[in-house]
Amino acid sequence: MPQSHVVVLGTGGSGLTAAIAAHDAGARVSVYEKYDKVGGTTAWSGGMIWIPNNHHEDALGLNDDRAQALTYLMSLSHGLIEPRMAEAFLDAGPVMVKYLEDHTPVRFRPIADFPDYHAEHPGGRPGGGRSLDCPLYSFNELGEWAGRVTPSPYYPNPHVSIYDTSLGQARPRSLDPDEMARRKSLNERGSGQALIGRLLRACLDRSIEPRTSCRATELISLDGAVKGVKLETPDGQAEIAADAVILATGGFEFDEALKRAFLRGPMTHPVSIPTNTGDGLKMAMRVGAMLGNMREAWWMPVIEVPTEEIWTGVSLMAGQRSLPRTIMINREAKRFTNEAANYNAFGAAFHEQDVSAFDYRNLPCWMIFDKGYIDKYGFGMMGGAPGEPPPQWVTRAETLDEMAARLGVPANGLRQTISRWNEQCAAGRDDDFRRGEAAHDVWWGDPDYRGDPRASLGPLDQGPFYALEIKSGALGTRGGPQTDENANVLDVDGRPIQGLYAAGNVMASAMGMTYGGPGGTIAPGMVFGFLAGRHAATLGGV
């Protein structure tokens, strides 16, 4: 049987995993990347993957299984998760992890005690084990490709792993200077850089060299089957014949028209790579793909930052919200949610409508914190040391009334909100929004009170006070062409479109609107990339 030719579009975790799987299943593989560097948003990330029932859990003495994980996912479904897709993810995830470790330089390690994002739901894991990351990887192993991986604006020191930084919590562990010097000398990188570096090395070992600055514009279709792709390349237009095309092009969060057409609420500040403009979505639509999950994104609250500090102009707001001595308020100066909730769930608070005002009730909103926060935790958004004042672009006020005036919110309302919050902190419980009760809340809070609500509850009673306006952002969208269990794209009648596959944020996510745990974005992308590559390689040669 002739060797099949599989084209992969995109070089994030989904695309590189698909390329490896297709090659090892017998296909000839070509990989094309729109950007001039490889890695996609995966290279910008913490690099974790959420894989229930993985073999590393055994080393932690954890008793996980498929049934518990399926129960957990379906408990979060809201009717949007198809059981067959959840089952495909849960069945293939552990297989993918083991395969990559056995056949490539990719290695994973479990993150002990890191809880699922909704660990209190049936089947959830408050004790962790389902989230994995990659150990440090020397980019010296990549040769000339070391400089062709896109650097992360959110993890500016590539030599630090998310493991080293206490997962973004208060007072992250400092590394020994000699250890840091060693890492720099070997160009050892962590987090998403380590994951992409290892996947890229696996591709290079198979003589798969991605071609960059090549934007896919149109699928070539014949008699209802996809037979190749048209590209814009540095050398001009090109048509590439193929037996299968795997879309791994990311979401549509940088296309304003697509966001306006599909998303369920505002998303003004995406934090993914800006090449995610919906190219794969549009190509799939043109050949008759059925769409799904189009209103959803991997929501993330963010703040605007001067571009001289972060060139993207935004910074993620994750663990900082869980610490004591900070709350969030809306324009009425009221708290409106559990500030410590995981970032994806938190995003839903931005979509609440005030039907009388016909406006979003909780936008704009602000994170309020005080001198006590700064003294103990520092301005952690940008790495400031404890006691070091925030930069001048952060709103500051000596009193709550002055802060209310500066933000344009009711002064009486702000005083009442903070008085109520301080009373609840003194009582040791948040009766309004149950902050500090979930395993997630206290994990991300003050490690001095691990396992106790005080990890997240603390009064605001020391001026000066500070405020940051919080924006509605996302790690990426997660709607697109619907697929079957092999990531084969389906048409509007539910039939597979021969030769067309999708994985990652370009596809209708198997996770629906939920986020299972740390690494819940990258994991389904890699798993369905793995399934797509294996299945696409079986289509036969041209």
N, C-alpha and C positions, 0 to 999 in steps of 0.2 A: 504494500500500500504506500503511495507517495507520501512524503513528509508534508504535513500541513504547515501553513504559514500563518502565524498569529501576530497581529499588530496590537500593541498596547499603547494607549494614549494617556500619558500622565506618569509622573515618577515619584508620587508620594508612597506611603506604605502600601496602599491598595495596588497601585500599578506595578511596583517592583516585586511584590509578592506574586501577583498574577504572572509576571514575566518568568519568574523562577519556576512556578508550577507548570506553566505551559512548556517550557524547555524540558523539564525533567519528565514530562509525559510524552515527549517525542517530537514536539513541534520546533520549527524554526521561528525565532522570535525577533521582532523589531519593536523598539520602544521610541516614542516621540514625545517631546516635552515642549510646551508652549513657551515657558520662561527660559531665560538664558542660563539658569542654574537648575539643578535637580533637587528633589526632596519634598517639594510642595509644602503644605501646611504642616505635615508630619515633622519636617525638619525644624519647624518653629515651636514644636510642642514639648510637653514633658516626656513624651515617648512611651507612655504606659499603654498596656492593652488589658482589657477586662475579659478574661477567659474563665468562666466557671468550670469546675471539675478538671482543672489542669493538673498535670502530674507533679508539679512542684508543691502542691498543697499537701502531698504525703509527707514531705520533709518537715512541714510545720505541724504534723499530727492532726490535720483538719479532715473532717469527714464530710466531703461535699459529694453531690451526685447530680445527674441530669434532671431527675424529678424535682429536686429542691430548686434548681435554677429555673426550670420551666415554670414552676409554681410562682416563683418570684417575678419573672418577667410578665407573666399573664396577670398578676395582681396589679401591675402598673399600666396595663394595656389601654384602659378607657375605650376598648373596642377597636383600637388602631393597630394592634400587633396581630399578624396572621400566625396562627400556631405553627403552620408548616414552615414558615420562614424562621421563627424562633427556634424550632427544633433543628433546622438545618444549621443554624449558627451554633447551637449548643453541641451538636454532634461533630461538626467539623473543626470547631475551635481547638479542642485538645489535640486533635490529629495534626492540625497545622503547626501548633507549637512544637510538638515532638518531631515533626518532619523537618522543620527549619533547623532545630538544634542538631539533628542527626546528619543533615546533608549540607549545611551552610555554616558560615561564621556567626550566624545569629545565635545569641544566648539570652536567656531570660532568667530572672530571679524574682521570687515572690516578695511582696512588701508586707511584712508581718503586721497584723493588727489594723491594717488600713480598711475601714468598713465600707460596705456597699453604700451607695448614696441614699437608699431608702431601706436601711438594714432592718427596720422594725416591721416591714411587710413580710407576709408569709414567704418562707424560703430565702429571706435575706440573710446576709452574713455580717453581723456586727464585729466579728473577730477577724475579718479580712481573709486574704489568701487568693482571691480571684483576680487581683490586680498584679500585673507583672511589669517589670521594666528591664532594660538592657544594662549590663555592666558597661563600664567605660570601654571605649574602642579607640585604638590609635589610628588617626587619619593618615599616618605615615604609610599604612597598609594600602591606601588608595592611590598612591603615586600622584600622577598629574590630576587625578580627579578630586584630590583633597580640597582644592580651591574652587571646585565646581558644585559644591553643595551649598544651598542657600543658608546663610547664617540666621539665627533666631534673634529677633528684636526683643523678645520677652525673657530669654535666658541669655543675657549678654555675655556672661562668662561661659564659653562652651566647655570648659574643663571641669565644670561642676555638675554633678548628677543631681537629679531630684532627690535621690537617696541621701545625698550629703546635706541638703538644705532643710531637713526635717519637713519636707513636702510643703514648704512655703509658710510654715507656722512661725509663731513669735520666737524671737531670739534664735535664729537658725544656728546650727553648730558651725563654728569656724574651723577651717581646715588648717592643718599644720603647714607652715610655709614651705618646708622641705617637700612635703607631699604635693603641694601645688606646683612647685618648681619641677618636680619629677613629671607630673602630668603634662605641663607645658612643653618640656623637653621632648616628650614622645608624641605630642599633639593628641593626647587622649581626650576624648570628648564624651559627654554624657547626655542623658535625656533623649530628645528626638534626634539629635545629631548622632548619637550612638546607634539608634535603631536604623536610621537611614544609611549610615556608614556601613553597617554590617550587611544590610540588604543590597546596597550598591556593590559591595565587594563580591557578594554571591553572584550577582549578575555579571560582573566583569570576569569572574572565574569561569563563566559559561560563555564567554565571548559575546555577551550582550552589552553593547555600548549605546546608551541612550543618545539620540540626536536632539540637541536643544534648539531653541528658537524656531521650532516647527509647530505651527498652529493648525490643528485639524479644523476644517471648515464644512465638510460635507461627506456623508457616507455614500459609497458606490453600491447601488442596489440592482440586482438582476433577478427577475421572476420571484420577487418577494424575499430574496435572501441577500444579506450584506456580503459583498465581495471585495471590499476594500475601502479606501478613504482618500479624500483629496486634502492636500496640505499646502499651507503657505510656508515656504522655507527661505533661508537666506539666499538660495540660488534660484528662487522663483517658485511658480506653481508646480506641484508634483502630484501624481496619482499613483497610489501604492495598491497593488492587487494583493488580496489576502483571503484566506478561508474564514477567518474570524477577526473581528475587531472588538477589543475590550475597552470600554470607556472607563477611565479612572481620572477624569478631568476636573474633579471637584464640583462645588456647588455653584449657585448663581448669585451669591451675596453682593457682588460688585456690579450687578446689572440693575439699575433703578427700575426699569420697566417691568422686569420679571418679578422683582420684590413687590412692587405695587400690585401686580396681577395676582400673586399667589399667597404671600405670607399673611398670617392671621393677625399680626400686630406690627408696630413699628420696629425697625432694626436699622438704626442710623450709623452704627459704628462697628462694622465687621472687623475681626482681628485676624483673619486668614490672609493667605497670600493674594495680592490684588489681581492675579491672572484668573481668578475664579469668577468668570463672567457668563457662565451658563452655556458654554460651547457644546458640551456633551448633551445637555438637555435639548438644545435646539436641534442638533443632528438627529437625536432619537425621535423627536416629535415629527420631523420631516419624513421619517420612514414608517410612521404609524404606531409608535409606541404608546401604550397605555400608561398614564401617569398616576402617581400615588404619593401620599404624605406631603403634598406640595405646600401646605401651610406651615410646616414645621422647620425649625432650625435648632442647632445646638446653642441655646441662648447663653449669653454671658454678659453680666453687667461690667461696664468699663468706665474709665475716666479719661478725659482729654488731657494730654500732656504736651508741653512744649516740644516741638520737633527736634530741638537741639539735645533733648534728653532721650527720646525714643523717636526714631525717624518715621514710624508709623503714625505718631501723634496720639496714640491711645495706649493705656495700660490696663491689664486685667485686674478685676476686683474679685479675688477668690477668698483665701483664708483671712485676709484683713478684716472682712465683715464679721467674722465669727468671734473676734477677740472682745473681751470686756471693754467697757467705757466707750462704746460707740453704738449708735442707732442710725436708722434712716427715717427721714420724714418726707412727706409730699408737700404740695403747695399749701395745704391746710395746716401744715406743721404737725401732722399726725403720723404716727407709725402706721404701716400698712401691711406688714408681713413679718415672718421670721427672717431677720437679716442674715442669720447663719445658714440658711438653707443652701443646698448645693446650687451652683450657678445656673444650671439648666432649669431647674424647678423655679428658681427665683425669677427668671425671665418672664414667667407667666404673670407676675404681679404688674408688669408694665403694660399688659394688654387689657387690664380691667377698665371697663367703660363707666363713666359718669353719664348716665342716660339723660339727665336733666341738662347738663352743660354740653352734652354731645362731644365729649373730649375724653382723653385718657386720664383717669383719675390720679395716677401716680407718676405722671411725667409733667413737669420736671420733678426730680427728687434729689435729695442731698444726704450724704453720709456725714453725720455730726460726731465729732470726737473731742476730747479735752486734753489738757496738759498732762493729766495722769496717764492717758494712753501713750502720749509721746514719751514721757519719762520712762515708761516701762518697756514699750515695744518699738519706739522709734517710728519714723514715717516709712513704714515697711513697704509701701507701694513702690518706692524708688530706692530702697536699700539704706535709708538713713539710720544712723546709730541711735540707740535710746538716749533721750535727752536733747538730741540735736533738733532744733526747730525746723518745721517744714519749710520748703522753699516759698518764695514770695508769691508765687501764683496760686497758692492755697489760700482760700478765704479765712480771715482771722478776725476775732472780735473778743473784747475783754469781758463782755457780759452777754447773757442770752438775749436781752432786748436789742443790744447792738447787732447781734447776729441775725435776729429776725428782720431788722431793718435792712441789713445788707442783702439778705436773701429775698426780701419782699414777701415774707410769710407773716401770719398774725403773731404778735409778741405774746399775747395771752395764751394762744394755742401752743406755742413752743414751750413756755414755762410749764403749762399743765402737762404736756407730753413728757417732758423730762422729769417732772416731779413724780408722775405716775411710774415712769421707768425706774427711778431711784428707789421708790417704795417697793417695787417688785424685786429688785436686786437684793434689797435688805431682807425680804421674805424668802429669797432663794428660789423663786419660780416666776416664770412669765405666764401669767394667766391669760394674757391677750393672744399670744401667738405661739406659745409653748417652746420658745427658744431655749436651748440648753438641755432639752429632753432627749434628742436623737443622738445616736452614736456619732453621726457625721458632725453635728454641732460641736460636741466636746472634743472630737479628734482634732479639728482645725482650730480650736481655741487655745487658751493659755495652758502650756504643758505642765505648769505647776499644779494644775487642778484636773489633770487627766481623769476622765470618768466621772466628773462632778459637774453639775450645772454651772458652778462658779468659773469653769473654763470659758464660759461665754457670757456670763452675766456680771456686770460691774457698773457702778453709777457714773454719771457725768456730773461732777461737782467741783472741778478745779479749772478756773479760768487761767489763761485764755482758752477760748473754744475755737474749733476749726471746722470747716465744711468743704466738701467736695461734691460737685454735681455729678450724679451717676447717669450714664447714658445706656441705652438699650443696644447691646452688641451681640455678636454671635461668633462662635468658632467656625461656622459655616452653615449653609442650608442643608437639609436632608430629605428633600423631595426630588423625585425624578421618575424615570421609567420604572415601571413595575417589572419584577423578574420572578423566575421560578427558583427552585432550591439550588440550581446550578449557576445562578446569576445570569441565566439566559433571558434577555429582554422579551417581554410579552407585548403583543399587539392589542388593539382595542377590543378584540374578541377573545383575549386570554390565551392566544396561541403563541408559542415561541417564534421569534423572528430569527430564522437560521443565520448564524454567523455573527450575531450581535449580543454582547454581554455588557454588564455594568457592575461596578463595585465602588464602594466608598460613598462620598457625599453626592455623587452624580445620580445614584440610584434611589428609588423609594426605600428609605431605611427600614430594615427589619425590626428596628427598635421603636417604631411608631413615634410617639412624642416623648418617650421616657429616656432616661440615662441611667443604666444599671449601676455603674460604679466607676471609679477612676480608671480611665483608659477605655471608656465606653464608646468613644467616637472612632478611634483608630482600629479597635478590635474588629467590629463588623466589616469595616473596609478591607482589612487584610484577610479575614476569613472568606468573604465572598470573592475577593480577588483570587485567593487560593482555589476555590471551587470553580471560578470562571476559567482560570488557566488550565486546570486539569480537563475540564469538559471541552473547551475550545480546541485543545490539541487532538481530540478524537474525530474531528470533522473530516479528515482526509485531505489529501493534497490536490492542488490545482494542476 
